[in-house]
Amino acid sequence: MVKTEFRFRPIGVVHSPFKTKEDIDPRRNLNPHGFSRIKAELEIFKPYARGLKDVDGFSHLIVLFAFHQSRQKKLLVKPPLEARWRGVFSTRSPHRPNPIGLTVVRLLGRRGNILAVSGADMLDGTPILDLKPYTRREIKRSVELGWLNRRRRSGRSGRVLSLPPASLRDPSLSKNPENRPSEARRTATD
Ligand SMILES: C[S@@+](CC[C@H](N)C(=O)[O-])C[C@H]1O[C@@H](n2cnc3c(N)ncnc32)[C@H](O)[C@@H]1O
């Protein structure tokens, strides 16, 4: 019989500087490097610690986690600083039918069952569901950003601003290979 319901047990917990949602400036979410300097620790619970064998060689990890403080499940959401409603599956909103988050972090070091990372956008106490290595398979060469490309947002003054094309905001998205940062530079900053 095919399973139709799933229960997940956290394998660990995030220790981050963001104690409440208000500690996170939503403008960070607009910047590809908005969280790159945010350091956190991923504590992997002892019964799962053996599974960390061999993670040390990877520069980045994919963290799958539960948006445990999200109380709403929505199909249309208004992302921060966005005037229009968007389909939840075209956003990174925490308010989704299955409240699962995904963040790529840089692995800075490991002390037993504790991973020191940077690039965390999760709240302190966030339950970790899974870890996977970030591999070359995840690096896509040609990326289209849908409504984010056409995004219009209001500044504090209420003025409506247009953002430049994604390739100007993030040179790694440039169609011209000469404008893209080298792999080494990209991983050094993220
Ligand atoms: C835009 S989401 C992106 C999260 C992840 N990178 C993703 O793409 O799934 C980041 C926001 O989720 C919220 N958040 C982070 N951890 C959360 C948690 N454990 N429960 C509920 N909301 C959380 C914070 O407000 C944060 O600004």
The ligand as a MOL file (V3000), in Angstrom:
LIG
                    3D

  0  0  0     0  0            999 V3000
M  V30 BEGIN CTAB
M  V30 COUNTS 27 29 0 0 0
M  V30 BEGIN ATOM
M  V30 1 C 11.4860 33.4340 3.5310 0
M  V30 2 S 11.7160 32.0660 4.6490 0 CHG=1
M  V30 3 C 12.9770 31.1450 3.8000 0
M  V30 4 C 13.4070 29.9680 4.5920 0
M  V30 5 C 14.1850 28.9620 3.7780 0
M  V30 6 N 15.4400 29.5160 3.2570 0
M  V30 7 C 13.3530 28.4350 2.6490 0
M  V30 8 O 13.5550 28.8690 1.5250 0
M  V30 9 O 12.5240 27.5590 2.8710 0 CHG=-1
M  V30 10 C 12.6350 32.8220 5.9150 0
M  V30 11 C 11.6880 33.3610 6.9480 0
M  V30 12 O 11.0520 32.2800 7.6160 0
M  V30 13 C 10.7960 32.6260 8.9490 0
M  V30 14 N 11.2280 31.5010 9.7700 0
M  V30 15 C 12.4840 31.0380 9.9660 0
M  V30 16 N 12.4770 29.9760 10.7790 0
M  V30 17 C 11.1730 29.7530 11.0910 0
M  V30 18 C 10.5140 28.7890 11.8990 0
M  V30 19 N 11.1870 27.8250 12.5430 0
M  V30 20 N 9.1580 28.8600 12.0100 0
M  V30 21 C 8.4640 29.8140 11.3630 0
M  V30 22 N 9.0360 30.7730 10.5840 0
M  V30 23 C 10.3780 30.7310 10.4600 0
M  V30 24 C 11.5400 33.8990 9.2800 0
M  V30 25 O 10.6020 34.9310 9.3790 0
M  V30 26 C 12.4060 34.1300 8.0480 0
M  V30 27 O 12.4810 35.4810 7.6830 0
M  V30 END ATOM
M  V30 BEGIN BOND
M  V30 1 1 1 2
M  V30 2 1 2 3
M  V30 3 1 2 10
M  V30 4 1 3 4
M  V30 5 1 4 5
M  V30 6 1 5 6
M  V30 7 1 5 7
M  V30 8 2 7 8
M  V30 9 1 7 9
M  V30 10 1 10 11
M  V30 11 1 11 12
M  V30 12 1 11 26
M  V30 13 1 12 13
M  V30 14 1 13 14
M  V30 15 1 13 24
M  V30 16 1 14 15
M  V30 17 1 14 23
M  V30 18 2 15 16
M  V30 19 1 16 17
M  V30 20 1 17 18
M  V30 21 2 17 23
M  V30 22 1 18 19
M  V30 23 2 18 20
M  V30 24 1 20 21
M  V30 25 2 21 22
M  V30 26 1 22 23
M  V30 27 1 24 25
M  V30 28 1 24 26
M  V30 29 1 26 27
M  V30 END BOND
M  V30 END CTAB
M  END
